[in-house]
Amino acid sequence: MPQITNLPPSVNPFRVLARHRNFRLFWVGQTVSLIGSWMQQVSTSWLALELSNDPFMVGLVSAAATAPILLLSIPAGVFADRRAKLGIVRALQVAFLIQAAVLWWVTWTGRISIAGLIILVLIAGLIESFEIPARQSLIIRLVTKDDLQGAIALNSSGFNFARIVGPSIAAVVIAQLGISWVFGINALSFLAVVVGLSLIRLAPGTDVGTASGRSTWHGIVEGFTFVRNDRLMWILMRVVALFSFLGIPVLTMLPVMAREHLGRGAGGYGTMMGAFGIGAVAGSLFIAGPGTGMRRGTLLTVSSLALGAAMTAFGVSTSFPLSLALLVICGAGMMANNALINGLMQSRVTDELRARVMALYVTVYIGMHPVGSAAAGWFAREFGVSATVTGMGFTLLLAAAWAFRRYPELRRA
């Protein structure tokens, strides 16, 4: 595959797009599709509230989207490891398109009900549980190993760009055309990634599954044993759990911080979300650009400590401009942390186990979200949201400092 070598590898975060046609096709289509997906995600919650006027049903719809991922991602990783990844991702993106089109049709025709919404969201979660491990393990086949970290970070930047843009577009579409057309636009957005994937051409023999007559359970045990027996991998998996449990609640508590601590309304909350998103994109682009010339362990140490310190300061800040600046640091630290850990894990795993290891990573990362968010909600009710965010941020800071001191291989990674 032709390589473009006149782009400074430590400066240009988009050099991976210039060097690798296959990744360029994947990234552009994926980013367009993610904008539609974020539009749909915020709109399904709003639709659930309109249909039921019950906060519990809103939470149930959200749970329906994530439950299949927690339950099925690991066996889905076994499935992906034994088959061609590109074919799986192509087929599942078409399935996403069909799901979004059905959701558009039943909403547009007024036939949607809360039960029907839950079923359709559950179907999307089921598709996603198989798509995530296959997609994560496909990236290495679209770039060279030297560019893997930059590709993962750039992929994160597209995700966070979509998270900023998607909800804003959804708000305009709902106001001008109605909520059903959010789902229609999302269905159309999947065409971008389907077309991009159809144009990808892999060298023969580079995307083949591992033939195995053994059971799915054996495949799961094999993946877990690999992670458990690799000291750095096992440390990283526990770091993922720690940062998901203590770090993600800063987003969960953001609307409460906006209203109860900083005295801001919906507009202020939206601005705070935007600040976090800007930081997330900046952090991802830094890892994809200048960060590729630095030791990943050093960057992971800095990003982890910065996240804990920024969360602590954000919890006590009463200045809105300062809070926005701290949220930019939180977003940059969190996304840099995620991209670096993902890259470190993928650089250590064999192709035969890649999807299973990525499935374990996703299960741990997503699985700790509701636990940490529930804990943050309880502490916020009992002790106040400021004390909760401050306490979780400071605990994260201390835990990160201890981990990087206790395990020097993290710093040397």
N, C-alpha and C positions, 0 to 999 in steps of 0.2 A: 504494500500500500504506500503511495507517495507520502513523504513527510515534508512538512514545511519547517525549516530549521532556522530561519532568520528572525523568529520571534523570540525575544528574551524570555526564557522559561520562568524566571523569577519575578517578572513584572506584569505580563499580560494575562489576566485571568481567563480570557476567551481563546487562548492559543489552542486549547484542546479542540474547539470547534473548527479552527482553521486546519488543524492537522488531520482530523479524522472525520471523513465524510459520513460514515455510519453513525457516529455519535452525534454529529450535527443534525442529521435527519431525526434521530431519536429525541434530542433535546428540544428542538424547535416544536415538534409535534406534541411532546409531553408537556411543555410549558403552556402552550395554547390550551391543551386539554385540561390542565390543572386549573386554569382560570375558570373554565366552565364548572369544574368539580367544586371549587370553593364557592362559586355562585350557588350551586345546588345545595351545598352543605348548610349554608346560612339560611337558605330559603326553606328547606325541609323543616327546620326548627320553627320558623315563623308560620309555616303552613300547619304544623302540628298544633300550635297555639290557637290558630284561627279555627281549626276543626274541633278542638276539644275544650279550649279555654281552661286547660288543666296543666299546671306546671309539671305534674308527675308524668303525664303523657309526653311532654316535651323531652323529659329525661329518658323516658322509655324509648323514644325514637332514636335518641343519641346512643343509648345502650345497644339498640338493635344494629347500629352501624359498626360497632366495635366488637361485640360479642363473638361473631364468627372468626374474626382475626385472632382473638385470644385462644379460641378453641381449636382452630384448624390450621393455623400458619405452620406449625411444626410438621404435621403429617403432609401438608402441602409442600413443604421444603423437600421432603423425601420424594414426592411426586415429581417435582421440578428437577431434582438431581438425576433422575432416571430417564429424562426426556430432553429434547431440544428446547432450550429456553425461548428462543425467538418465536417458535411456533406457538408455544403456550401464551406468550404475551400478546401476540397478534390475535389469537382466538378470544382471549379474555377482554381485550379492548373492544372487539366487536360486541361481546356480551354486555359490556358497560354501555355502549351506544344503544343497544336494544332496550336495556333497563331504563335509561334516561328517556328514550322515546315513548315507552309505555307510560312512564310517570307524567310526561307532558300530555299525552293523549287523555288519560283519565282525569287529569286536573283541568284541562281545557274543556272537556265535555261535561264537567261537573259531576263525574262519577266517583271521584276520590272520597274515601272515608278514612278515619284514623286507623282502622284495622288494615285497610289496603295500603296506606302509607307505610305502616310498620313492616308489612310483608315486603314491599318494594325496597325499602331501606335495608331490610335483612338480606334480600337477594344481592344488593350492591355490596354489603359487607362480606357475603359468601364469595362473590367474585374476587373481591380485593384480597381475601385471605390466601387465595391461590396466586393472584397476580403479583403481590409484593415480593415474595421470595424469588419468583422467576425473574422479575424485573431487576431486583438488586443484583442477582448473580449474572444477569445478561451484560451489565456494563463493562466488565472486564473483557468481554468479547468484542466490544465496540472500540476499544482503545488499546494502546500498549500498556504494559504493567507500569512503566515509568510515569505514565499520564493518568493512572487510576485515581490517585488522590485528588488531582485537579478536576477530573471528571465527576467524582462523587461530590466535591464541594460545589462545582458549577450546577450540578443537578439540584443541590439544596438551595442554591440561589434562585433557580427557576421556581421551585416550590414556594419559597417565601415571597418572591415577586408576585406570584399568583395569589398568595394569601392577602397581599395588600390590595391588588387590583380587583380580584373577583368579587368580594363583598360590596365594593363601591359600585361596580357595574350592576350587580344584582339589585341594589337599592333603586337605581335609576330604572331598570327594566320593570321591576314590580310597580313602581309609581306610574310609568308611562304605558306599559303593555299588559300588566297583570302577572301574577306569580307563575302561571303555567308556562309563560314564555322563557322564564329562567331555565326551566327543565328542557325546553325545546332548544335553546341556545347551547346548553350543555351537551345535548345529543349531537348537535352539529360539530361541537368542538372535538368530539372523539374522532370525527373524520380526519382531523389534522394528524393525530397520532397514528391512526390506521394507515393513512397514505404514507406517512414517514416510515413506518415499520415495513410496509410492503416494498419500499424502495431499497431497504438495507440488503446488502449482499455480503455474506460471510464466506470466508475461505472454506473449502470442503474439509470436513473433519474437525472444525474448530467449535462446533456447537452440537455435540452429540451427548446423549445421556449415558449413564453408567448402567449397563445391563446387570440385573440382579434378580434372582429368583427368591430372595429372602423377603420376609414379611415387612410391612410398613413399620411395625413396632421395632424390629431389629434395626431398621434404618434410622429411627429416632434415637435409639440407644447409641448407635454408632456416632451420630452427630454430637450428642451430649458428651460421650466419652472423649471425643477429640477435643472439645472445648475444655473439659475438666482436666485433661492431661497436659494441656498447653498452659504453662504457668501465666504468661502474659495475657493470653486469651481469657482465662478464668478471672484474672484481676479486672480486665476491661469490662467483662460482663457484670461484675459486681459494681463497678463504677457507673455503668449505664443505669443499673437499678437505683443507685443512690441519687444520681442527678435527676432521674425521672421523678422519683418520689419527692425530693426536696425542691427541685428547680421548676418543674412544670406548674405547681400551684401559684407561681407569680402571675401566670396568665389567667388561671381560674379566678383568682381574687382581684383581677384588674378592675372589673366593673364596681366591685365593692370599694376598692381603694379610691376610685374616681369619685363616687358619690359620697361615701361616709368619711373619708379621710381628707380628700382634697376639695370637696365641695363642688364637684363638676357634674354636669349632666351628660346626656348621651353624646353630645358633640365632643366633650372633653374625653370621654371614654374612647371614642373613635380616634381622636388625636393620639391618645396613649397607645392604642393598638398599632397605629401607623408608625409611631416612633420605634416600637419594638420590632416591627416588620422591617423598617429601614436598617436598623442595626443587624437584623438577621441576614439581610441581603448583603450588607457590607462585610460582615464576618465571613460569609460563604465565599464572596469574591476575593477576600484577602487570602483565604486558604487556597483558593484556586490559582491565585497569582503570586504575589510576593512570598506567601507562606510556603510555597513548594520548594523554595531554596533554603528553608530552615528545618531544623530538627523537629520532627512532629511531637516528640515527647516534651520538648520545651514549650512549644505552642500549646499543647494540651494542658500543661501546668499553668501557664499564664491565663488561658481562657477559663479554666476551672476556678482559679482563685479570683479572677476578675468578676465572674458571674456571682460567686458568693458575696464578695464585697459590695457589688452594685446592688444586689437584692437587699442586703442589710441596710445600706444607705437609703434606698428607695422606700423601705418600710418606715423610716423615721422622717423622711423629707416632707416638709409642708409647702415647699415652693413648687409650683407647677412647672416652670421652665427647668428647674433642676431635676424634677422627677422625670421629665421627658428625656433629658440627657442621660440619666441613669438607666432608663428603659432601653435606649439605644445600645448601651454597654451590655445590658442583660441579653438583648437579642443577639448581639454579635458574639458574646461569650457562649450562649447556649447553642447556636448553630455551628460555631467553630468547633465546639466540643463534640457535637454529634458527627460532623463530617470527619473529624480526625479519628474518632474511635471507629467509625465505619471503615475508613481507609486502612487503619492499622489491622483490623480484624480480617478484611479482605486480602491484605497482603500476606497473611500468615496461613490462610486456609487453602487446602487443595481444591481443584476444580470439582472433584468427585463429591465433596462435602459442602461446597460453597452455599447452595440454596438452603441447606439445613441449618448451617451456622447463621446465615442471615435471618432465617425464620426464628431461631432462638433469640437473636438480637431484637427483632421486631416484637416478639412476644414479651420479652422482659421490659422493653422500652414502653410499649403501649400498655402492658399490664399494670405497671406501677402508676400510670396516670390517674385512674379512678381512685386508687388507694390514697395517693398523695393529696388529691383534690378533696376527697371526703375528710381526711384528717385536717386539712387546712380549713375547710368549712366549719368543722366542729370547734377547732381552736379559735377561729374568728368569732363564732357565736359566743364562746365562753370568755375570751380574753381580749377581743377586739381585733380588727383586721390589721392595724398597724403593728401590733405586737406579734401577730402571727407571721406576717411577711418578714419582719425583722428577725424573729426567732429562727424561721426556716432558713433564711439567708445566712445568718451567723453560724447555724449548725452546719450548713453546706460548706461554708468557708473553713470551719475547723476540721470537718471530715475530709475535705480535699487536701488541706495542709498535712493532716496525719497520713493520708493515703500516699501522697507523693513522697513523704519522708520515709514511710514504712516500706514502700516498694520502689526503690531507686530505678528499677527497670522501666517504670513508667516515664521517668524523666529522660531516660536514655533511648526510648523507643524511636 
